Structure formats: C-alpha cells, structure tokens
Amino acid sequence: MLNPFLLMAVFYLIVALVAAADAALTSFTLLPWFVGLPWLRVHLITLGVFTEAVFGVLPAFVAARQGVASPQTRWDIWLALNAGLIVLLAGVPSVNPALIITGGTLVFIAVLLLIFQLRTLGIGHNQGHGSLKFYATGLIYLLVGILVGTGLWVGWNEPLRLGVPKEVHIHANSWGFASLVFAGLLIDLLPALTGAALATRRTLTFIFWAMTLGALGLVLGPWLGGNLYATVPGLVLHIGATVWLLVVTVKALRRHGLFATAGAWHIVVSYIWILLPVLVAPLILLGVSGIPGADIEATAPQALIYGWMLQFLYAVAPYFAVRWLLRDERARLGGNWLSLATVNLGSGLIWASIFLVGLRGPLHAAGYVLLGVSLAAAVWETGAIALAALRRAEGGMVQAV
C-alpha cells in the first residue's frame, strides 16, 4: 500500500516550488506583497514537506528498529494532520484567527496521536540505539511550537507570559523538533546505508541529552524575555551536541565512501546553516556594533529553513520515497550536484541580504530563483519516484480487477 503521508510530502514539495517562484516575482516587484505569505512559504517546508515525511516514516522506522511489523496507515492521524494544514494554508495569508486556531488544533491533535502510536510501538521491545527518544522528544517540542505559533496570530502571548513569542516558536520548532528528529533519522539511516551504527550508545546518549537540554534553554530564554542564564547554557549545549553529531556523521559517510554522491554532501553542508545563526547569536546578545540583530532575527529563519531543513530533505526524501513508495530496501540518498549548488547559493544570498540593505530586493529575488531551481531538481527526482509508485499501484489494481 502506498504511504499517503509521503505522497503529501511530495505534493507540498511541489507547492513550495510555486511559493519560491512567487517570492522571486515579489522581490522583483512583478507581483504585489501579500500579508502572511513569507511565513506561509516557510511553513510549506516545515509543516508541509518535513512534517508529512516525519509522519510517514517514523512509525515504520521505529517498528523496524524494534523488530516488529510495520504498522498500517493511521487514517485518523492523516486526516487530522492534512485537514489542519489545509485550514492553516487558508488562515495564515488572510490572518484569520478562527481558521488559524482550528488548523493549529487539528495539527496538535495529529502530533499527539503520533506520539502515542510511537510509544505503543516501542513498549516492550528492544530500544536499539535510542532513535525513539529523539523522535518522541522532538515531537513534544513541536507541540510547544504549535501552541506558541498559533498564539502569535491570536494574542495568546500575555496569558502564556511569553517574552519574545516569535523566537520561542522558531526555537521550539528548529532547535527542538527538527534538530532532534533529524538526529534520530541519522541514527536510523546510517545503519541502513552503511550496515554499521552511527555511533556508540554512550555517544548518542550524550548527544540526546545535550541537544534536549540545549533546546530547552533556547526555548526558555526568549520565553523569559531574553534570559541569558537560560539562553547561553542552552546555546553551548546545543552547539556541542550538533557538532558532535556532525563529526560522527562525517566519519560514517567518509568511511563508507558516500561522499561520492551529492546526497552525503547535502546532509553535511546543511548543518552549516543551523550552526551559522547559532554562532552569530552571542554577537546579538552582546550587542556588538555592526551586527543587525533585528534584521538577522527577521531574515535568518528563511536561510535556516531553506539551507538546513530543505537541504537535508533533498537527501532523505528520495530515500524515503524509494523505500516506502517503491518498497525497495536498496534505497540511497537523493539530491544531485545542481540542487547542492543552487540551494546553498540561494540561502547564501538571502543571508547576505541581511547585511547588504541596499541590495536586499535583488538579492532576495536572485536567492529565490536559485532556491526555485533547487526545488525543481528535487521535485523532478522525488516526483518521478512517486509517479512510478502510483503507476505500479494502478497496474496492481487493474490486474486485481
């Protein structure tokens, strides 16, 4: 049976391509600017492509690691997630509080149901190298991100006593949800690609706790109005965990000769984009002159999402599609040299626009053109796999009739 979550991930990848083209045309002033669309473009990747992929592969990954049969599709989870995303797609651009609350609530329910499903799969079975705890903790941070993100649009900041709500939302989703889930995916992916564990249990346990507590500090800091006693330790822990994860990943990929493919480079280079804003953060906190803190906080999330999250997905989404749409255990990392070059150049131009204020419009436009090219390459690769899977399923149905 086809994995409906992964089919939706391919769909949102295509929509993200259209949104990148819209961003380029907007920056060239060929289209008018629409309220809410910048955040919608980001969420097409975070809630659309990434979250759909997570919902599609985590139950199968956890089941495989626990040595149990892959579970059937939970259609209640699929319906709650996709209904919520559709409502949010309508609510965010129009800034409609009722639609945003409804969509956010449905996605929140879907995440809760997925956590319970993963917990059920993990009860009473061998925990392997512990990817399940990365997934579960990351999803808990996503719940925080959904709660705060929904409140951004409907005035929940005061009741929740949020000091800097936008940063809380971004940190929960990036340093909490995405970081921990990506780490869990690497723990499960590398053995499938290389036949060897990513690292020792002790190393992975350290990475888990450092990343979890680091994310907690990075969420509590802005929640408490920029509290440095929470933010700085969180920053140090998260940087340490991320660097260590990157080191063991590079060693594993190099040991098995995987750097001959663009997919391995996509994974490694993507982490430069998560480390860059983290390394710049101390300069913002210390108020160093010449560092445009407000502009960095407003623009860096876009470069972060495209350079880190989307680029990571370029490598793993085709792997997911081949393994769970085509049912081929010999799946390999995706991506190509064109997508590698254009996604990083595009993200680099968006980052450069922070400092080159006079060229911000043209840099944004060129950056989104390059990102659009990288998305087109990814859509071509992943879409071809999805189309092959649909044709295979269609052929099976015809033979059954």
ABEGO torsion letter per residue (X at the ends): XBBAAAAAAAAAAAAAAAAAAAAAAAAAGABBBBBGAAAAAAAAAAABAAAAAAAAAAAAAAAAAAGBBBBBBBAAAAAAAAAAAAAAAAAAAAGBAAAAAAAAAAAAAAAAAAAAAAAAAABGBBAEAGAAAAAAAAAAAAAAAAAAAAAAAAGAAAAAGBABAAAAAAAAAAAAAAAAAAAAAAAAAAAAAAGBBABBAAAAAAAAAAAAAAAAAAAAAAAAGGBAAAAAAAAAAAAAAAAAAAAAAAAAAAAAGAAABAAAAAAAAAAAAAAAAAAAAAAAAAGBBGBBAAAAAAAAAAAAAAAAAAAAAAAAAAAAAAAAAAGBAABBBBEBAAAAAAAAAAAAAAAAAAABAAAAAAAAAAAAAAAAAAAAAAAAAAAAAAAAAAAAAAAAAAAAX
